[in-house]
């Protein structure tokens, strides 16, 4: 099914004289899946940090649990976020020839991968999503100028930047206050035992939301790549595909199933391998969590992510959401119980992600366009 989706149009594409080679297309799709893998790898800590730090699951069991729900998200959500990424951020039609459009997308992908690796080495839980989005924008601006940016789509991104950690913080604090009031007459031992079990559920829902939002960003890039190269029909869903019957909530899919499954598999595989260096930061570097706190933080983050995913298809940072939620839970104890130095470092990393990824992508595009491409002519 996947191979037929990629190769089914080869004959007609060759006959039409499309300038972008099939081999290059497959290579860049593979790079996109590497980014998706690294997204899961980089964000694995977000999915498992609270459940590991509260010792509900071992790290190995936790990443398998999270990866399973990252993949299952393929059958739970629609593709609104993918539509935002592929068509609402950059005007691909203004990026020149098909080869130049492909080079822009390739440069954006490489920049996002480089920034992810840098922040992983530094153990900073930055946003893979914003690295990808700003990388795409930086390469596009380097090619055609600021006018290729679509303001409406970027308004959605900026809303996500501002409100995802804010909502996570408020919901995390509200959840903790509500749960504390409901179980105020219960013994700490009973509450701890109950929420150790419930945290399995909250971690599952969070991982479901994480997979549902983040995997769609890579889907959007692949769709944009295919459209840019003149193969937009490869990305179109087949209304007669039996996979449509597996969509649990009947969401509309505007992306072919071969792309959906590849992207969810890649992010789940990345989660399995996990970003162990960031687990310590997220799980205990910000504040120390008990199972009840872990449940409240994961539930708050999941509510934030799923809300943005389903309402308007906003590509938010799941890192922002879970960090804000952990901070919100921690501050219900006392302001001093939160190690704000980590919050400051994380905010600094968020601020740096947009300009740095965009700058790296712009430089990479110029290198690809003016050095690498002419070398192979």
N, C-alpha and C positions, 0 to 999 in steps of 0.2 A: 504493500500500500504506500509506504513512504517513498520507495524508489520510483514507483509509477507516478507519484505526485511530482517528483523532481524531473524525471526523464521523459514523462509522457508527451511533452511538447517539443522534444528535441528536433524532430524532423521539420516541423513547421517553422521553428525558430531559425534553423539553419537556412531554410528556403527564403526567409524574409530578410536575410542579411544582417541580423542583429550584431552590433559591434562587440558586445561583451561575450567572451567565450564561456562555454558551459563549465569548463574546468575552473575558471576564475570564480564563477558564481558559486560553485560547490565549495571552493576553498574559503570564500568569505562567509558563507553560511556556517561552515565548520568553525571559523573564528568567532562568529556570533554565539555558537553553542559553547565555545570555550569561555566566553564572557559569562554566559548563563551559568556554567559550572562554577566559575569563580564567584559569581554572585551568591550561589548557594553556599560555597565554601566560606566566603567572607561573612555572610549573614547567618551561618549556622549557629554562632554564639547567641544571636538574638533569639533564635528559636528555642535553644536548649539551656541558656544560662541560668534562668531562674529555677528550672526543674532540676538542674544538676547542683546548683548551689544550695538548694534546700534538701538535697540528697533523696529526692523521690525516685530518681532513676540514675543509673550509672551513665557516664558520658557516652559509652557505646550504645546502650539501649536508647538513650535520649535522642541521639542523632538518627537512629533507625526509625524511631517513632515520628520524629519531625519530617524525615525524608518521605515516609509513606504518605503523610498528609500533604506535603508539598506536591506530590504526584497526583493524588486523588483530586486536588483542586481543579485539575483539567476538566472534570466532569461536574463541577459545582458552579463555576462562574462563567459569564459570557466573555466577550472580547472587547469591551469598551475601552479599556486601558490601551490595548494594542492599537485600536483605531486612533486614539489620541497621539500615540508615539509615531505612527506611520503617516498620518495625514494632517495633524493639527499643530505641529511645531515648526516645521520647515517647509517652504514651498519648493518641492523637489523640481518642479518644472522650470525654475529659474536657475538651476545649477549647471546648465550647459548640456553637453552631449551625454549620451548614456554612460560612456566610460568615465567622464568627469563626475557624474552623479554617484557612480559606484565608488570612485576614489574617495569622495566626501564621506560616504557611509563607512567605508573601510577605515579611514583615518579616525573617525569618531569612535569606532569600536576599539581600535588599538589604544587610543588615549584612555578610554575607560578602563581597559585591562591594566595598563601601566599604573594608573592612579590607584586602582584596587590593590595591586601588589605592593605599592609604596606604603599605603595606609595599613595593609596587613602586617608588613614588616615592623611598622611603628606601633602595632597593636591598637590602632584607633578605629572605633566602630563608626566609620563614615558611611556615606550613602552611595552604594553601587548605582542606584537608580539615577541620582543627580549627576554622577560621573558620566553615565551614558548619555543622558539628555544634553548636558552641557558640552560633552565631546562632540556630539552631532552638530550642535549649534556652532561651536567654534570652527569646525571644519567647513561648514556651510558659509559662515561669514568670511573666512579666508578665501573662499572661492568666489563669492558673488556679492559680498557686502551685507550690511545689517538689514537691508530691505527684504531678504529672503526669510526672515524670522516672522512667524505668524503671531501677532500680539495675543489673540484670544487663547491659543493653546498655552502660551507662556504664562498668561494670567492664571490658568488652572494649576500650572506647576508651582508658581509662587504662592498661591493659596495653600497648596499642599505643604510647602516648606514651612509656612507660618503656622498653619492650623493643625497639622498632624501631631507635632510634639505638644502643642497647647491642649488639644483634645485628649491626648494620651495622659498628660499630667492631671488634668481636671477629672477625667474619668477614673484614673488610678486612685487619686485621693478620695473621690466620692465612693468608689467601690469599697475601699478600706474602711471608711467611716461607717458605711451602711452595714457591712459584714460585722464590724466590731459591735455595733449597736444590736444587731439581730442576735448575736451569740454572746452577748455580755454576761449572761447567767450560766453559760457552759464552762466547764473546767478547761484550762489550757490544753490538757492532755487530749480530751475529746475533740476539741477544735483542731488541734494539730493532726490527729489521726484522720479526721474527716477530710481536711483540705489536702492531705497527702494524696488521697484518692481523687479528689476533685481537680487537683492540679494536672493529672493526666488528661482530663477533659479540656482544661483551659489551654494547655500546651498544644493539644491537637487542633483546637479551633484557631489558635494563633498561627500555627504552621499552615493550616488551610488558607488563612487570609494572606500569609506571606507568599505562598506559592501562587495564589490567585492573582495577586498584584504584580509581583516581581517577574514571574515567568512571562507575563504578557508584554513586558517591556522588550524582551528579546524577540517575541513574536512580531511586535511592531517594527523592529529593526529589519527583520527578515522580509516582512511584507514590503517595507519601504525599499529595500534592496531589489526585490523582484520587480516592483513597479518602475524603479529607476532604470533597470536594465531592459525594460520592455517585456517583461514576463509576468505582468500582473495577474494573468489568468491562472498561473500556477498557485497563487495564494488564495484563490477563490474557493469557498466551501462547496462541496458537492451535496445538493439537497437530498440526494438518494443514498448517501453513505449511511451504512447501518450504525456507525458510531453516533449518529445524531440521537438515537434512541437511548444512549447512555448518559445524555445530558440531564442530570437529576432534577433541575429546577426549570428546565425549558428556556434558558437564556438564549438570546440570539447570538449566533456565531458568524462572524464575517471573515474568519480565517480558516484555511483548510486544516483538516484534522492532522495531517502529517506534520505540520508546523507546530500545532498545539502539543502533540504528544512528544515530539523531539525536545521542545523547550521545557516541558515539565519533567521529562526524564533527566535532562541535563542539570536542572537546578536541584532535583532530588539527589542526584549522584554527588553533586558538590556538597550538599548538606551532609551526606553520609561521611565524606572525608573530613569535613568540618574545619572551622577556624579556631583551633584550640587556644591560640594566643589571646583571643579577644574574650573567651569565656570568663577569665578571671576579672577582666574589666567590667563586663556587664553583670556578672553574677554577684560579685562582692566588692568590686572597686568603687561602685557608686554608693551602695548601702547594703547592709546585711539583711537578707530576706528570710522569713519563715515561710512554711508552705502557704499560709493564709495570704501573706503578702505577695508571694509568687502567683497565686491564683488571681488576686485582684489586679496585678500588673499585666499578666497575660490576657486576661479578659478585657481590660481597658484597651490594650493595644489591638487586640483582635476586633473589637467593636469599631475602633478608629479606622483600621485598614479596610475592613469589609464595607464600612459605610462609604469611604471614598471610592472604593472599587466599583460598587454597584450604583452609586449616585453620581453620575457624570463621567465615570471612567477617569478619575484623577490619578496620575502616576505619582504616588507619594513614596517617601522613604519609610520603609518598615523599621529601619534603625531609629529614625526620629521618634516613631510612635512608641516603641518599646522603651526607649531611653526616657522619654517624657513620662511614661506610665510608672517606671521604677522610681523616678524622682518624686512623682506624686504620692506614691505609696510611702516612700521614705519620709517625706515631710509631715505625714500624719503623726509620726512618733515625735519628732522635733526637727527643727531646722538643722540642728547640729548633728543629727544622725546621718545626714547626707554628706558625702565627701564632695563638696562643690567643686574642688579642683578638677575632678574628672568631668564634671558637667562643663566647666570652662574649656577644657581641652577638646571635648566633643563639639561644642559650639564653634570653637576655632576651626576644627576640621571641617565642619559643615560650611563655614564661610569660605574656606579655601577651596573646597571642591569645585564650585562652579567656575571661578576664573582659572584655576590651575588646569582643570580638565579641558576647558575650552582653549587655553593657550597651547597645551600639548597637542591637541587635535589640529589646531591651525598650523602648527609647525610640521606635524606629520603629513598633513595634506600637501603642503608645499614641497616637502621632500619627495612624497610619492609622485606628485604631478610633474615636478621639474627635474627630478634626478633619477628616480627608479623607473618610471614609465618610459622616458626617452632612451634609457639604457637598453631596454628590451625591444626597441623598435628596429 
